């Protein structure tokens, strides 16, 4: 059974080129088109597409609002966003609102067809440049570690499960010095327990 496709785009030329592209593939079926998302719910319920190719910037009701409406009322419909430029803020708004993928309008025809198949199968299709932006967004920013090298070492040993006495033996310092380091670690990290200190170490400091 072919994948049913509905196209939202205010450019007649763009819609025509997408329809032509779909017509060359027997596994894809164009079912309808619109210039904006004013009637998005009635269109989805009339044509019931498997995948929507959704332009972001359209007059009256844009693709972001169209996406929200579709995912709220028909979460099973896959929405593949398309735009002429990789606008970071809009990318993240769309992803948060349930977009299945994101392609640029200048992506090669083969990449667009591949993206449609990927999202229809439950995957997440993304133009490589956009995927990199998403990764950059979600990778934790390098933190400004407030601990001294000695405090880092103490925390690393504590995280390994060593007692204060074992840490003192390992580092060749007194138990009291380890205790002082631990207190400073708590103060600098604004925490109050060893469990919190260890969690902080594994989340932010361990390579």
Biotite code that builds the C-alpha atoms (Angstrom):
import biotite.structure as struc

atoms = struc.array([
    struc.Atom([0.000, 0.000, 0.000], chain_id="A", res_id=1, res_name="UNK", atom_name="CA", element="C"),
    struc.Atom([1.569, 3.356, -0.982], chain_id="A", res_id=2, res_name="UNK", atom_name="CA", element="C"),
    struc.Atom([2.449, 6.018, 1.585], chain_id="A", res_id=3, res_name="UNK", atom_name="CA", element="C"),
    struc.Atom([-0.175, 8.763, 1.414], chain_id="A", res_id=4, res_name="UNK", atom_name="CA", element="C"),
    struc.Atom([1.332, 12.287, 1.238], chain_id="A", res_id=5, res_name="UNK", atom_name="CA", element="C"),
    struc.Atom([-0.280, 15.693, 1.825], chain_id="A", res_id=6, res_name="UNK", atom_name="CA", element="C"),
    struc.Atom([1.718, 18.844, 0.946], chain_id="A", res_id=7, res_name="UNK", atom_name="CA", element="C"),
    struc.Atom([1.474, 22.210, 2.715], chain_id="A", res_id=8, res_name="UNK", atom_name="CA", element="C"),
    struc.Atom([3.369, 24.968, 0.896], chain_id="A", res_id=9, res_name="UNK", atom_name="CA", element="C"),
    struc.Atom([2.416, 28.470, -0.255], chain_id="A", res_id=10, res_name="UNK", atom_name="CA", element="C"),
    struc.Atom([4.646, 28.165, -3.333], chain_id="A", res_id=11, res_name="UNK", atom_name="CA", element="C"),
    struc.Atom([2.853, 26.701, -6.367], chain_id="A", res_id=12, res_name="UNK", atom_name="CA", element="C"),
    struc.Atom([6.207, 25.942, -7.957], chain_id="A", res_id=13, res_name="UNK", atom_name="CA", element="C"),
    struc.Atom([7.395, 24.039, -4.888], chain_id="A", res_id=14, res_name="UNK", atom_name="CA", element="C"),
    struc.Atom([4.172, 22.036, -4.617], chain_id="A", res_id=15, res_name="UNK", atom_name="CA", element="C"),
    struc.Atom([4.347, 21.133, -8.316], chain_id="A", res_id=16, res_name="UNK", atom_name="CA", element="C"),
    struc.Atom([7.962, 19.990, -8.054], chain_id="A", res_id=17, res_name="UNK", atom_name="CA", element="C"),
    struc.Atom([7.146, 17.840, -5.012], chain_id="A", res_id=18, res_name="UNK", atom_name="CA", element="C"),
    struc.Atom([4.115, 16.316, -6.783], chain_id="A", res_id=19, res_name="UNK", atom_name="CA", element="C"),
    struc.Atom([6.292, 15.516, -9.801], chain_id="A", res_id=20, res_name="UNK", atom_name="CA", element="C"),
    struc.Atom([8.874, 13.909, -7.522], chain_id="A", res_id=21, res_name="UNK", atom_name="CA", element="C"),
    struc.Atom([6.228, 11.776, -5.786], chain_id="A", res_id=22, res_name="UNK", atom_name="CA", element="C"),
    struc.Atom([4.719, 10.684, -9.114], chain_id="A", res_id=23, res_name="UNK", atom_name="CA", element="C"),
    struc.Atom([7.949, 8.873, -10.050], chain_id="A", res_id=24, res_name="UNK", atom_name="CA", element="C"),
    struc.Atom([7.715, 6.576, -7.035], chain_id="A", res_id=25, res_name="UNK", atom_name="CA", element="C"),
    struc.Atom([5.061, 3.847, -6.964], chain_id="A", res_id=26, res_name="UNK", atom_name="CA", element="C"),
    struc.Atom([5.367, 3.532, -3.192], chain_id="A", res_id=27, res_name="UNK", atom_name="CA", element="C"),
    struc.Atom([4.250, 7.126, -2.636], chain_id="A", res_id=28, res_name="UNK", atom_name="CA", element="C"),
    struc.Atom([0.827, 8.625, -3.364], chain_id="A", res_id=29, res_name="UNK", atom_name="CA", element="C"),
    struc.Atom([0.065, 12.370, -3.441], chain_id="A", res_id=30, res_name="UNK", atom_name="CA", element="C"),
    struc.Atom([-3.403, 12.882, -1.872], chain_id="A", res_id=31, res_name="UNK", atom_name="CA", element="C"),
    struc.Atom([-3.789, 16.651, -1.459], chain_id="A", res_id=32, res_name="UNK", atom_name="CA", element="C"),
    struc.Atom([-2.257, 20.108, -1.046], chain_id="A", res_id=33, res_name="UNK", atom_name="CA", element="C"),
    struc.Atom([-2.876, 23.477, 0.600], chain_id="A", res_id=34, res_name="UNK", atom_name="CA", element="C"),
    struc.Atom([-1.232, 26.908, 0.696], chain_id="A", res_id=35, res_name="UNK", atom_name="CA", element="C"),
    struc.Atom([-1.486, 27.230, 4.506], chain_id="A", res_id=36, res_name="UNK", atom_name="CA", element="C"),
    struc.Atom([-2.887, 25.480, 7.588], chain_id="A", res_id=37, res_name="UNK", atom_name="CA", element="C"),
    struc.Atom([-6.175, 27.398, 7.949], chain_id="A", res_id=38, res_name="UNK", atom_name="CA", element="C"),
    struc.Atom([-8.184, 24.186, 7.406], chain_id="A", res_id=39, res_name="UNK", atom_name="CA", element="C"),
    struc.Atom([-5.552, 21.733, 8.590], chain_id="A", res_id=40, res_name="UNK", atom_name="CA", element="C"),
    struc.Atom([-7.777, 19.459, 10.684], chain_id="A", res_id=41, res_name="UNK", atom_name="CA", element="C"),
    struc.Atom([-10.533, 19.099, 8.086], chain_id="A", res_id=42, res_name="UNK", atom_name="CA", element="C"),
    struc.Atom([-7.882, 18.390, 5.431], chain_id="A", res_id=43, res_name="UNK", atom_name="CA", element="C"),
    struc.Atom([-6.192, 15.726, 7.559], chain_id="A", res_id=44, res_name="UNK", atom_name="CA", element="C"),
    struc.Atom([-9.575, 14.127, 8.322], chain_id="A", res_id=45, res_name="UNK", atom_name="CA", element="C"),
    struc.Atom([-10.633, 14.251, 4.647], chain_id="A", res_id=46, res_name="UNK", atom_name="CA", element="C"),
    struc.Atom([-7.456, 12.933, 3.029], chain_id="A", res_id=47, res_name="UNK", atom_name="CA", element="C"),
    struc.Atom([-5.975, 11.079, 6.002], chain_id="A", res_id=48, res_name="UNK", atom_name="CA", element="C"),
    struc.Atom([-2.323, 11.152, 4.910], chain_id="A", res_id=49, res_name="UNK", atom_name="CA", element="C"),
    struc.Atom([0.396, 8.971, 6.426], chain_id="A", res_id=50, res_name="UNK", atom_name="CA", element="C"),
    struc.Atom([2.989, 11.722, 6.025], chain_id="A", res_id=51, res_name="UNK", atom_name="CA", element="C"),
    struc.Atom([2.573, 15.499, 5.775], chain_id="A", res_id=52, res_name="UNK", atom_name="CA", element="C"),
    struc.Atom([5.237, 17.596, 4.037], chain_id="A", res_id=53, res_name="UNK", atom_name="CA", element="C"),
    struc.Atom([4.922, 20.796, 6.017], chain_id="A", res_id=54, res_name="UNK", atom_name="CA", element="C"),
    struc.Atom([6.385, 24.142, 4.979], chain_id="A", res_id=55, res_name="UNK", atom_name="CA", element="C"),
    struc.Atom([7.171, 26.271, 8.040], chain_id="A", res_id=56, res_name="UNK", atom_name="CA", element="C"),
    struc.Atom([6.648, 29.794, 6.726], chain_id="A", res_id=57, res_name="UNK", atom_name="CA", element="C"),
    struc.Atom([3.159, 30.226, 5.249], chain_id="A", res_id=58, res_name="UNK", atom_name="CA", element="C"),
    struc.Atom([0.629, 33.097, 5.430], chain_id="A", res_id=59, res_name="UNK", atom_name="CA", element="C"),
    struc.Atom([-2.291, 33.221, 7.892], chain_id="A", res_id=60, res_name="UNK", atom_name="CA", element="C"),
    struc.Atom([-1.629, 29.912, 9.699], chain_id="A", res_id=61, res_name="UNK", atom_name="CA", element="C"),
    struc.Atom([1.951, 28.688, 9.460], chain_id="A", res_id=62, res_name="UNK", atom_name="CA", element="C"),
    struc.Atom([3.476, 25.218, 9.585], chain_id="A", res_id=63, res_name="UNK", atom_name="CA", element="C"),
    struc.Atom([4.354, 25.347, 13.280], chain_id="A", res_id=64, res_name="UNK", atom_name="CA", element="C"),
    struc.Atom([0.710, 25.888, 14.246], chain_id="A", res_id=65, res_name="UNK", atom_name="CA", element="C"),
    struc.Atom([-0.339, 23.292, 11.666], chain_id="A", res_id=66, res_name="UNK", atom_name="CA", element="C"),
    struc.Atom([2.067, 20.798, 13.243], chain_id="A", res_id=67, res_name="UNK", atom_name="CA", element="C"),
    struc.Atom([0.670, 21.512, 16.721], chain_id="A", res_id=68, res_name="UNK", atom_name="CA", element="C"),
    struc.Atom([-2.902, 20.935, 15.537], chain_id="A", res_id=69, res_name="UNK", atom_name="CA", element="C"),
    struc.Atom([-2.065, 17.704, 13.726], chain_id="A", res_id=70, res_name="UNK", atom_name="CA", element="C"),
    struc.Atom([-0.099, 16.199, 16.619], chain_id="A", res_id=71, res_name="UNK", atom_name="CA", element="C"),
    struc.Atom([-2.756, 17.223, 19.146], chain_id="A", res_id=72, res_name="UNK", atom_name="CA", element="C"),
    struc.Atom([-5.648, 15.616, 17.247], chain_id="A", res_id=73, res_name="UNK", atom_name="CA", element="C"),
    struc.Atom([-3.938, 13.017, 15.034], chain_id="A", res_id=74, res_name="UNK", atom_name="CA", element="C"),
    struc.Atom([-0.643, 12.021, 16.694], chain_id="A", res_id=75, res_name="UNK", atom_name="CA", element="C"),
    struc.Atom([-0.317, 9.019, 14.384], chain_id="A", res_id=76, res_name="UNK", atom_name="CA", element="C"),
    struc.Atom([0.222, 11.286, 11.331], chain_id="A", res_id=77, res_name="UNK", atom_name="CA", element="C"),
    struc.Atom([3.928, 11.839, 10.650], chain_id="A", res_id=78, res_name="UNK", atom_name="CA", element="C"),
    struc.Atom([4.904, 15.456, 9.925], chain_id="A", res_id=79, res_name="UNK", atom_name="CA", element="C"),
    struc.Atom([8.079, 16.189, 7.982], chain_id="A", res_id=80, res_name="UNK", atom_name="CA", element="C"),
    struc.Atom([8.978, 19.870, 8.264], chain_id="A", res_id=81, res_name="UNK", atom_name="CA", element="C"),
    struc.Atom([10.616, 21.659, 5.352], chain_id="A", res_id=82, res_name="UNK", atom_name="CA", element="C"),
    struc.Atom([12.138, 25.096, 5.168], chain_id="A", res_id=83, res_name="UNK", atom_name="CA", element="C"),
    struc.Atom([14.465, 27.140, 3.001], chain_id="A", res_id=84, res_name="UNK", atom_name="CA", element="C"),
    struc.Atom([16.953, 27.805, 5.806], chain_id="A", res_id=85, res_name="UNK", atom_name="CA", element="C"),
    struc.Atom([18.099, 26.115, 9.006], chain_id="A", res_id=86, res_name="UNK", atom_name="CA", element="C"),
    struc.Atom([16.608, 28.433, 11.620], chain_id="A", res_id=87, res_name="UNK", atom_name="CA", element="C"),
    struc.Atom([17.691, 26.912, 14.961], chain_id="A", res_id=88, res_name="UNK", atom_name="CA", element="C"),
    struc.Atom([14.881, 28.326, 17.065], chain_id="A", res_id=89, res_name="UNK", atom_name="CA", element="C"),
    struc.Atom([12.146, 27.072, 14.732], chain_id="A", res_id=90, res_name="UNK", atom_name="CA", element="C"),
    struc.Atom([13.851, 23.684, 14.420], chain_id="A", res_id=91, res_name="UNK", atom_name="CA", element="C"),
    struc.Atom([13.645, 23.149, 18.180], chain_id="A", res_id=92, res_name="UNK", atom_name="CA", element="C"),
    struc.Atom([10.062, 24.432, 18.409], chain_id="A", res_id=93, res_name="UNK", atom_name="CA", element="C"),
    struc.Atom([9.071, 21.908, 15.737], chain_id="A", res_id=94, res_name="UNK", atom_name="CA", element="C"),
    struc.Atom([10.935, 19.036, 17.379], chain_id="A", res_id=95, res_name="UNK", atom_name="CA", element="C"),
    struc.Atom([9.343, 19.837, 20.755], chain_id="A", res_id=96, res_name="UNK", atom_name="CA", element="C"),
    struc.Atom([5.934, 19.874, 19.086], chain_id="A", res_id=97, res_name="UNK", atom_name="CA", element="C"),
    struc.Atom([6.336, 16.394, 17.649], chain_id="A", res_id=98, res_name="UNK", atom_name="CA", element="C"),
    struc.Atom([7.820, 16.822, 14.162], chain_id="A", res_id=99, res_name="UNK", atom_name="CA", element="C"),
    struc.Atom([9.128, 13.508, 12.828], chain_id="A", res_id=100, res_name="UNK", atom_name="CA", element="C"),
    struc.Atom([11.871, 15.089, 10.762], chain_id="A", res_id=101, res_name="UNK", atom_name="CA", element="C"),
    struc.Atom([13.269, 18.189, 9.174], chain_id="A", res_id=102, res_name="UNK", atom_name="CA", element="C"),
    struc.Atom([14.518, 18.731, 5.629], chain_id="A", res_id=103, res_name="UNK", atom_name="CA", element="C"),
    struc.Atom([15.780, 21.757, 3.754], chain_id="A", res_id=104, res_name="UNK", atom_name="CA", element="C"),
    struc.Atom([14.109, 22.712, 0.495], chain_id="A", res_id=105, res_name="UNK", atom_name="CA", element="C"),
    struc.Atom([17.421, 22.489, -1.320], chain_id="A", res_id=106, res_name="UNK", atom_name="CA", element="C"),
    struc.Atom([17.971, 18.876, -0.232], chain_id="A", res_id=107, res_name="UNK", atom_name="CA", element="C"),
    struc.Atom([18.436, 16.511, -3.173], chain_id="A", res_id=108, res_name="UNK", atom_name="CA", element="C"),
    struc.Atom([15.251, 14.791, -4.453], chain_id="A", res_id=109, res_name="UNK", atom_name="CA", element="C"),
    struc.Atom([16.560, 11.385, -3.378], chain_id="A", res_id=110, res_name="UNK", atom_name="CA", element="C"),
    struc.Atom([17.110, 12.680, 0.168], chain_id="A", res_id=111, res_name="UNK", atom_name="CA", element="C"),
    struc.Atom([13.521, 13.980, 0.339], chain_id="A", res_id=112, res_name="UNK", atom_name="CA", element="C"),
    struc.Atom([12.132, 10.601, -0.769], chain_id="A", res_id=113, res_name="UNK", atom_name="CA", element="C"),
    struc.Atom([14.365, 8.834, 1.742], chain_id="A", res_id=114, res_name="UNK", atom_name="CA", element="C"),
    struc.Atom([13.188, 11.185, 4.523], chain_id="A", res_id=115, res_name="UNK", atom_name="CA", element="C"),
    struc.Atom([9.530, 10.406, 3.733], chain_id="A", res_id=116, res_name="UNK", atom_name="CA", element="C"),
    struc.Atom([10.200, 6.660, 3.968], chain_id="A", res_id=117, res_name="UNK", atom_name="CA", element="C"),
    struc.Atom([12.199, 7.081, 7.188], chain_id="A", res_id=118, res_name="UNK", atom_name="CA", element="C"),
    struc.Atom([9.493, 9.011, 9.043], chain_id="A", res_id=119, res_name="UNK", atom_name="CA", element="C"),
    struc.Atom([6.756, 6.707, 7.755], chain_id="A", res_id=120, res_name="UNK", atom_name="CA", element="C"),
    struc.Atom([8.612, 3.785, 9.317], chain_id="A", res_id=121, res_name="UNK", atom_name="CA", element="C"),
    struc.Atom([8.832, 5.614, 12.635], chain_id="A", res_id=122, res_name="UNK", atom_name="CA", element="C"),
    struc.Atom([12.338, 7.002, 12.207], chain_id="A", res_id=123, res_name="UNK", atom_name="CA", element="C"),
    struc.Atom([13.503, 10.585, 12.564], chain_id="A", res_id=124, res_name="UNK", atom_name="CA", element="C"),
    struc.Atom([14.755, 12.118, 9.336], chain_id="A", res_id=125, res_name="UNK", atom_name="CA", element="C"),
    struc.Atom([17.056, 15.099, 9.444], chain_id="A", res_id=126, res_name="UNK", atom_name="CA", element="C"),
    struc.Atom([19.209, 17.013, 7.038], chain_id="A", res_id=127, res_name="UNK", atom_name="CA", element="C"),
    struc.Atom([22.829, 16.528, 8.291], chain_id="A", res_id=128, res_name="UNK", atom_name="CA", element="C"),
    struc.Atom([23.352, 20.235, 8.978], chain_id="A", res_id=129, res_name="UNK", atom_name="CA", element="C"),
    struc.Atom([20.193, 20.287, 11.100], chain_id="A", res_id=130, res_name="UNK", atom_name="CA", element="C"),
    struc.Atom([21.144, 17.079, 12.901], chain_id="A", res_id=131, res_name="UNK", atom_name="CA", element="C"),
    struc.Atom([24.416, 18.735, 13.922], chain_id="A", res_id=132, res_name="UNK", atom_name="CA", element="C"),
    struc.Atom([22.547, 21.770, 15.280], chain_id="A", res_id=133, res_name="UNK", atom_name="CA", element="C"),
    struc.Atom([20.330, 19.462, 17.329], chain_id="A", res_id=134, res_name="UNK", atom_name="CA", element="C"),
    struc.Atom([23.357, 17.620, 18.721], chain_id="A", res_id=135, res_name="UNK", atom_name="CA", element="C"),
    struc.Atom([25.062, 20.905, 19.582], chain_id="A", res_id=136, res_name="UNK", atom_name="CA", element="C"),
    struc.Atom([21.910, 22.028, 21.358], chain_id="A", res_id=137, res_name="UNK", atom_name="CA", element="C"),
    struc.Atom([21.595, 18.900, 23.501], chain_id="A", res_id=138, res_name="UNK", atom_name="CA", element="C"),
    struc.Atom([25.270, 18.293, 24.291], chain_id="A", res_id=139, res_name="UNK", atom_name="CA", element="C"),
    struc.Atom([25.898, 19.849, 27.719], chain_id="A", res_id=140, res_name="UNK", atom_name="CA", element="C"),
    struc.Atom([27.933, 23.011, 27.528], chain_id="A", res_id=141, res_name="UNK", atom_name="CA", element="C"),
    struc.Atom([31.385, 22.759, 29.100], chain_id="A", res_id=142, res_name="UNK", atom_name="CA", element="C"),
    struc.Atom([30.949, 23.667, 32.732], chain_id="A", res_id=143, res_name="UNK", atom_name="CA", element="C"),
    struc.Atom([33.179, 25.988, 34.677], chain_id="A", res_id=144, res_name="UNK", atom_name="CA", element="C"),
    struc.Atom([34.498, 23.504, 37.246], chain_id="A", res_id=145, res_name="UNK", atom_name="CA", element="C"),
    struc.Atom([34.872, 25.359, 40.574], chain_id="A", res_id=146, res_name="UNK", atom_name="CA", element="C"),
    struc.Atom([36.945, 22.628, 42.249], chain_id="A", res_id=147, res_name="UNK", atom_name="CA", element="C"),
    struc.Atom([40.710, 22.690, 42.712], chain_id="A", res_id=148, res_name="UNK", atom_name="CA", element="C"),
    struc.Atom([42.806, 19.798, 41.318], chain_id="A", res_id=149, res_name="UNK", atom_name="CA", element="C"),
    struc.Atom([43.119, 18.296, 44.843], chain_id="A", res_id=150, res_name="UNK", atom_name="CA", element="C"),
    struc.Atom([39.361, 18.578, 45.411], chain_id="A", res_id=151, res_name="UNK", atom_name="CA", element="C"),
    struc.Atom([38.743, 16.952, 42.035], chain_id="A", res_id=152, res_name="UNK", atom_name="CA", element="C"),
    struc.Atom([40.995, 14.075, 43.032], chain_id="A", res_id=153, res_name="UNK", atom_name="CA", element="C"),
    struc.Atom([39.251, 13.633, 46.395], chain_id="A", res_id=154, res_name="UNK", atom_name="CA", element="C"),
    struc.Atom([35.845, 13.654, 44.695], chain_id="A", res_id=155, res_name="UNK", atom_name="CA", element="C"),
    struc.Atom([37.009, 11.134, 42.071], chain_id="A", res_id=156, res_name="UNK", atom_name="CA", element="C"),
    struc.Atom([38.159, 8.718, 44.794], chain_id="A", res_id=157, res_name="UNK", atom_name="CA", element="C"),
    struc.Atom([34.942, 9.188, 46.774], chain_id="A", res_id=158, res_name="UNK", atom_name="CA", element="C"),
    struc.Atom([32.968, 8.499, 43.589], chain_id="A", res_id=159, res_name="UNK", atom_name="CA", element="C"),
    struc.Atom([34.868, 5.224, 43.258], chain_id="A", res_id=160, res_name="UNK", atom_name="CA", element="C"),
    struc.Atom([33.537, 4.231, 46.677], chain_id="A", res_id=161, res_name="UNK", atom_name="CA", element="C"),
    struc.Atom([36.633, 4.891, 48.777], chain_id="A", res_id=162, res_name="UNK", atom_name="CA", element="C"),
    struc.Atom([36.220, 5.978, 52.399], chain_id="A", res_id=163, res_name="UNK", atom_name="CA", element="C"),
    struc.Atom([37.793, 9.185, 53.747], chain_id="A", res_id=164, res_name="UNK", atom_name="CA", element="C"),
    struc.Atom([40.546, 7.057, 55.368], chain_id="A", res_id=165, res_name="UNK", atom_name="CA", element="C"),
    struc.Atom([41.266, 5.204, 52.105], chain_id="A", res_id=166, res_name="UNK", atom_name="CA", element="C"),
    struc.Atom([41.389, 8.515, 50.213], chain_id="A", res_id=167, res_name="UNK", atom_name="CA", element="C"),
    struc.Atom([43.830, 9.866, 52.819], chain_id="A", res_id=168, res_name="UNK", atom_name="CA", element="C"),
    struc.Atom([46.075, 6.798, 52.383], chain_id="A", res_id=169, res_name="UNK", atom_name="CA", element="C"),
    struc.Atom([45.911, 7.000, 48.572], chain_id="A", res_id=170, res_name="UNK", atom_name="CA", element="C"),
    struc.Atom([46.806, 10.696, 48.484], chain_id="A", res_id=171, res_name="UNK", atom_name="CA", element="C"),
    struc.Atom([49.318, 10.635, 51.346], chain_id="A", res_id=172, res_name="UNK", atom_name="CA", element="C"),
    struc.Atom([47.393, 13.233, 53.340], chain_id="A", res_id=173, res_name="UNK", atom_name="CA", element="C"),
    struc.Atom([45.644, 13.171, 56.719], chain_id="A", res_id=174, res_name="UNK", atom_name="CA", element="C"),
    struc.Atom([42.047, 12.144, 57.362], chain_id="A", res_id=175, res_name="UNK", atom_name="CA", element="C"),
    struc.Atom([41.390, 15.706, 58.595], chain_id="A", res_id=176, res_name="UNK", atom_name="CA", element="C"),
    struc.Atom([42.657, 17.152, 55.291], chain_id="A", res_id=177, res_name="UNK", atom_name="CA", element="C"),
    struc.Atom([40.328, 14.864, 53.313], chain_id="A", res_id=178, res_name="UNK", atom_name="CA", element="C"),
    struc.Atom([37.472, 16.000, 55.545], chain_id="A", res_id=179, res_name="UNK", atom_name="CA", element="C"),
    struc.Atom([38.375, 19.659, 54.859], chain_id="A", res_id=180, res_name="UNK", atom_name="CA", element="C"),
    struc.Atom([38.478, 19.017, 51.089], chain_id="A", res_id=181, res_name="UNK", atom_name="CA", element="C"),
    struc.Atom([35.070, 17.306, 51.276], chain_id="A", res_id=182, res_name="UNK", atom_name="CA", element="C"),
    struc.Atom([33.534, 20.262, 53.134], chain_id="A", res_id=183, res_name="UNK", atom_name="CA", element="C"),
    struc.Atom([34.894, 22.663, 50.507], chain_id="A", res_id=184, res_name="UNK", atom_name="CA", element="C"),
    struc.Atom([33.506, 20.455, 47.708], chain_id="A", res_id=185, res_name="UNK", atom_name="CA", element="C"),
    struc.Atom([30.061, 20.600, 49.323], chain_id="A", res_id=186, res_name="UNK", atom_name="CA", element="C"),
    struc.Atom([30.273, 24.397, 49.693], chain_id="A", res_id=187, res_name="UNK", atom_name="CA", element="C"),
    struc.Atom([31.506, 25.045, 46.149], chain_id="A", res_id=188, res_name="UNK", atom_name="CA", element="C"),
    struc.Atom([28.948, 22.748, 44.534], chain_id="A", res_id=189, res_name="UNK", atom_name="CA", element="C"),
    struc.Atom([26.114, 23.950, 46.811], chain_id="A", res_id=190, res_name="UNK", atom_name="CA", element="C"),
    struc.Atom([25.265, 20.419, 47.886], chain_id="A", res_id=191, res_name="UNK", atom_name="CA", element="C"),
    struc.Atom([24.814, 18.713, 51.250], chain_id="A", res_id=192, res_name="UNK", atom_name="CA", element="C"),
    struc.Atom([25.465, 14.999, 50.798], chain_id="A", res_id=193, res_name="UNK", atom_name="CA", element="C"),
    struc.Atom([28.032, 12.576, 49.444], chain_id="A", res_id=194, res_name="UNK", atom_name="CA", element="C"),
    struc.Atom([25.384, 11.128, 47.119], chain_id="A", res_id=195, res_name="UNK", atom_name="CA", element="C"),
    struc.Atom([24.863, 14.538, 45.492], chain_id="A", res_id=196, res_name="UNK", atom_name="CA", element="C"),
    struc.Atom([28.627, 15.024, 45.181], chain_id="A", res_id=197, res_name="UNK", atom_name="CA", element="C"),
    struc.Atom([29.043, 11.667, 43.442], chain_id="A", res_id=198, res_name="UNK", atom_name="CA", element="C"),
    struc.Atom([26.088, 12.379, 41.116], chain_id="A", res_id=199, res_name="UNK", atom_name="CA", element="C"),
    struc.Atom([27.656, 15.726, 40.197], chain_id="A", res_id=200, res_name="UNK", atom_name="CA", element="C"),
    struc.Atom([30.994, 14.021, 39.470], chain_id="A", res_id=201, res_name="UNK", atom_name="CA", element="C"),
    struc.Atom([29.492, 11.442, 37.109], chain_id="A", res_id=202, res_name="UNK", atom_name="CA", element="C"),
    struc.Atom([27.308, 13.977, 35.339], chain_id="A", res_id=203, res_name="UNK", atom_name="CA", element="C"),
    struc.Atom([29.845, 16.781, 34.881], chain_id="A", res_id=204, res_name="UNK", atom_name="CA", element="C"),
    struc.Atom([33.414, 15.767, 35.580], chain_id="A", res_id=205, res_name="UNK", atom_name="CA", element="C"),
    struc.Atom([34.015, 12.115, 34.690], chain_id="A", res_id=206, res_name="UNK", atom_name="CA", element="C"),
    struc.Atom([35.484, 11.761, 31.185], chain_id="A", res_id=207, res_name="UNK", atom_name="CA", element="C"),
])
